[in-house]
Amino acid sequence: MTTAYDLVILGGGIGGYTAAIRASQLGLKTAIVEQDKLGGTCLHKGCIPTKALLRSAEVYRTVKESSVFGIEANKTALHFCRVQERKENIVHTLYNGVQSLIKKGEIAVYEGTGRLMGPSLFSPMSGTISVEMNDGTENVMLVPKHVIIATGSRPKNLTGLEPDEDMILSSNEALEMKKIPASIIIVGGGVIGVEWASMLADFGSDVTVLEYGNRILPSEDEAISNEMARQLIKRRVQIVVNAEIELDSLQKESGAVSIKTAAGETFSAEKMLVAAGRTANIERIGLENAEIKVENGVIQVNEWMQTSESHIYAVGDVVGGLQLAHVASYEGTTAVEHIAGQASDPVDYSSVPRCIYAYPEAASVGMTEQQAASKKIDIKTSEFPFQASGKALVYGETEGFVKVVADARTDDILGVHIVGPHATELISEATLAHMLNASGWELGTMIHPHPSLSEAVGETALMMSGKAIHF
């Protein structure tokens, strides 16, 4: 069977289904090819399930510490099976919602594995999609005018530390754990490793983080990295930096896994979670049948998400860069609007908010102080501690701060970095300010409600000109 479309999207994750919905709105006849479930990693193996677990961990920690609010909880018990049930219910609800949106947009969904074909009797150009259907029926041929590759990514394996579904886990297997391990080694101190370290510490695990670099969260501002490390250590998470692992030292015996570092230290735990980043899913999708450039394991695209084959686009984790769900979604929309001749501006990656849903939360947008310095920009910075925030005191979370990095000459905001309560919500205000090239004066003189955590953002901006009221 051969069917023609205006657009066929390989992959039904957040980048793919967002693109499909926008294409439908613009009147394009659209199909998605998805080998598993609509929603992809974000919905089923990433953003949503991990945040559901983090929320349960937060509630558990809060209940245990409720005496500081004048409330005595006589019995606090963790029923992890119910935690997992809640996570699955949330995922199921959102999955149904995605399916409804796709149905509403009259978007065709082919459940199977899609592969790009070269020029053939179906089309003089590469891009025809051969779909091997999951139900074993005959392959389907889709002939689109345009293609978007949105096949996502998977947890990166380290040679010698491949997941075994028992002692060594990736984030995929960790999400399916039946019980909380008494102890765990987390290899990698990036965002994924830090979020799991925070969650499992709250659930009662003895957590050790082994980070190859000289600090955790190496892509974030150094002040954020240092504060997050301090807070995790305060909660008895062991953080080891400059940890060069000797892969051939791995031992699995007597219900424990152990590994050595080049420094001669040995670490042992019940489980090991490998959080060493993600790998783009570019294999077995027929890239070799088209003139598509791949470098460093990711597809190369221009500012409109076009590959070197102008009718074939790619979005999300397969293009590298910021591997974030909201980036994939925005890239998908940008690609579709460019296809439809309605694109206004390409993606501005400098204004993408980055969020870490650990305890405490952290979020940032724009340049770090170190990045600005490397570009030889004359900068000024300010920090406002949440200890000086009335709402933070009321909320019971006074650790952390807001940091603003600005151009010393123009006062334009270059970056905002937050670690503390509700940082992942507060960053939206800063993102808007950054996108609009606001100055510290404009952000600071905006009227913020009182009492609110957002006041800390305004006060930080005012500090640069010596006008902060509460610090």
DACOR-V278782 format. One record per helix or strand of 3 or more residues. SS is the DSSP state (A for helix, B for strand). FROM is the first residue (numbers start at 1). TO is the last residue. If there is no record, write none. Layout:
ss->(SS & SS)
from->(FROM & FROM)
to->(TO & TO)
This chain:
ss->(B & A & B & A & A & A & A & B & B & B & B & A & B & A & B & A & B & B & B & B & B & B & A & B & A & A & A & B & B & A & B & A & A & B & B & A & A & A)
from->(2 & 14 & 30 & 40 & 47 & 66 & 80 & 108 & 129 & 140 & 153 & 171 & 183 & 191 & 206 & 222 & 238 & 245 & 256 & 266 & 271 & 278 & 287 & 312 & 316 & 325 & 349 & 354 & 362 & 369 & 379 & 386 & 390 & 401 & 412 & 423 & 440 & 455)
to->(10 & 25 & 34 & 44 & 64 & 69 & 104 & 116 & 133 & 149 & 155 & 174 & 187 & 203 & 210 & 234 & 240 & 253 & 261 & 269 & 274 & 280 & 289 & 314 & 319 & 339 & 351 & 356 & 366 & 374 & 385 & 388 & 395 & 407 & 419 & 435 & 445 & 463)
